């Protein structure tokens, strides 16, 4: 019999919501765990790590502290496949809003003593280590995770179909297109796979799954400025950390 | 002598523990936060009011509902929005479900293994198939309620200032109601298990703070009650508490007149047990002999009683909502400048959000005080006293018991750092 793949799940600084998506899968998550050797997932076990290498590591959150960074580097060295989970790890997360403000002022608003509190610019994980695969979203989608993981544990990297959220809206029952209502929905430039969960729930897309690979967003974003001010559009792009990606593409 | 636990597993967020003992005297017992600061309040400044529920939801992946609801209620106070009963009913249902699924996760997957000396939940799952099935059934039901009403379990999308972006389908709510009897039975199986566990007889008197109401077991709103002083004015309470930042920590500890206090399931049960629903009250009477109980380990059975209570409450709320003939999803409102706050009961205790909004609808000031920030000083005081009583045990056993007490509190380091 083949040995079960060694899988680990780690979290850096985040809300840990992506890990809860996994636990919320309930029985299906427990069934998946039967097919792997789960060597690290501190929400379900506290046994010391005995393994030196991993086959697949899932990691969520942002590297903010020294400790976060150290863990990230160490894990990269030990794993064959590194998968980032969710918006923080992939795109910076909501705390990337800080990058567009005065960092010093932001921390001083909260803490009197700021010595020793890490306050770096928020950067995506792929700025520090090589990332083999991304499961996007804030939070990730459980089905998306199961589908990808089935392949990942066999050592295969899944293909992601590059299509926008708009392609999922009608199927999943979004009542009316936000853009038709003159609301600045980011659906056309955002990677699908979320089952249009926000738009069908009445919230326009804020791009948490990230930009489509080959999209040229300039014209589209310009058209949104007819609905809202440029400042507001930029602020919308900041919420899930895609303003820097957009600016990179427009450059 | 020092006792150091470098990382506490099976709690939400990252923390270690450090104690120093001099000649048999525990001088210090502290939690050392290892969480990065995301500076949530700082990033909210200048942002548009409608972003606040989306952003604060991301404070915590296990209790996003209560953060969103609390900021929404604070802003609705500022805008002077009056909501119809139907919207409040639906929001209460959402919050009840949030408490059920958070508690069930903590009870079964985080704390229970401590009582069987098992470090790995997967072993626990194998050993207790019936209870695992019950725990998963209760969690599935509660996460489904959040999904049906909120659109998604982690970081719901449908709740907004003024009501809901979208209402749930009645057929989905009917489906949840149909499953509810079975779920209540499962919760009672868990209640029985958690009643029978061998809790340490550790005791330390403290003050319990929670919301309280004459008409119900308060959770969505209510007055503030202290177990030592009775009903407290919220304004006065806010003047009497102080957020203290120790130089080594990104978490501010909160004290009331310089003293630690406890919030959470045990605080609510101690303060409000008279208002528990029928089955929950029966379980309470069997579990809590002479309330108030000053044993923090009893936060665990308190949560399991609350799971039963909030399932019963959800059934009442589901039936109530389904009886409304016409439901409007939201009310119109105008943006107004002003400041105000709201308190809710989060799974882990009383949660406070404060906002000041300017005339453009942007956030000028805010402050968030989480349950864990409030009970952390109490937990550390408990740890100090508890450790003094177990110094004769082996270091390994001491560490095991320290971890168990920390987990009994169900701390959320993620929330408390934010």
Interface residues (C-beta under 8 A of the other chain):
Chain A: X11 X12 X13 X14 X15 X16 X17 X18 X19 X20 X21 X23 X24 X26 X27 X30 X33 X38 X42 X43 X44 X45 X46 X47 X62 X64 X65 X67 X68 X93 X94 X95 X97 X98 X101 X105 X106 X107 X109 X110 X111 X112 X113 X115 X116 X117 X118 X119 X138 X139 X197 X198 X200 X201 X202 X203 X206 X232 X235 X239
Chain B: X7 X9 X10 X12 X13 X14 X34 X35 X36 X37 X38 X39 X40 X41 X42 X43 X45 X46 X47 X48 X51 X54 X55 X58 X59 X60 X61 X62 X64 X101 X105 X109 X110 X119 X120 X121 X122 X125 X136 X139 X140 X143 X150 X151 X152 X153 X154 X155 X156 X157 X158 X160 X164 X165 X166 X245 X247 X248 X250 X403 X414
